[in-house]
Amino acid sequence: MKKLIYIVVALVLIGAVAFKLIQNKKEMATEAAVAEIKSEAISVQVAEPKVGKIDKSFTAQGNFQPVQTLSLLSETTGQVQRILKRKGDRVRRGELLIQVEANTANADLATIQANYEKAKADLGRYENLAAGEAITKRQLEDARIAVTQFQAQLVNARQRVSKTRITAPIDGEINEMYVEVGSYLGMATKLYDIVNVDRLKLNVKVDEAQVLLLRKGDKVQVRADVNANDTFPGTVTAIAAQADASLKYDVEIEVKNQSQNLLRAGMYGTAAFAIADTRDALLIPREAIVGSIQDPSVYVVENNVAHLRKVKTGTITQDQVEIANGLKTGEKVVQSGQINLRDGLKVSIL
């Protein structure tokens, strides 16, 4: 039995050693392949950042928000009898949304109405008696006060009845609902969230040089990032008087949505500000950018070695990108051939 155990242990040890040798062989082959790649110079084309004229037009990104949004609260008490509008429905101002049980309110109204009519009749009789000096001035004054009090109660009773019919206070779309038929409403019970997306505002941030180029009322072309083919006319409606902690200024752009409501609150959008003026800028070809425009980098060639470097971009045109920080004139950036590049690889310039 012991001999069998020894044999099994020996086989396990031999297997482990063999596995380790195979792994080492694979690692050595990988390292050799990497070394071979690094030893080969990758052919690239380069370009130098150059100062050129660029118009002062610029773009800025932000989020679409509704110009008008409302949380509708109950102004009455009672049980919900009918719900006429639900989540996702479009509503118009004054349109009936919910009918609340109104029997008690109607009964109170009828009682107060009767008391008011009686008080008016009593006042008429008292005025006739007062003309013949059959009653005192105090009695006549009390009759007039009674009419005024019942009239105020009648106004309140009519309002309580009207509030059992809950209507939409604004045009919009029901984004969320919080009650169902049979729910008992208290004062200030939350009923709906209503959002008006017929008009939206795009809030963007611009730097100190850009904010000086803008005025309230400026016309702007706006598009949603999810569908860049459709553009919408916008108008600058507000410009911040003070920068935030990042030295950016808030700019609010109002956009009229199309009848199909192609824009939705919360979407990312881009505003294009057209400025009829030019300025000097450090420019590189757009194809030299590695990664996204939101997180851009370039390969800078030094002593035939490519180094990946983060840069900060400014205005972007169809074929050129402004470099606001990270490069200077005279440096060489890879314009084409980046697909095979890694940081630190040798290159040969075509």
Secondary structure, DSSP 8 states (H G I E B T S, - for coil): -HHHHHHHHHHHHHHHHHHHHHHHHHHHHHHHHHHHHHHS-EEEEEE--EEEEEES-EEEEEEEEEEEEEEEE--S-EEEEEE---TT-EE-TT-EEEEE--HHHHHHHHHHHHHHHHHHHHHHHHHHHHHTT-S-HHHHHHHHHHHHHHHHHHHHHHHHHHTTEEE-SSSEEEEEE---TT-EE-TT-EEEEEEEEEEEEEEEEE-HHHHTT--TT-EEEEEETTEEEEEEEEEEEEE-SS--TTS-EEEEEEEE--TT----TT-EEEEEE--S-EEEEEEEEGGG-BS-SSS-EEEEEETTEEEEEE-EEEEE-SSEEEEEES--TT-EEEEE-GGG--TT-BEEE-
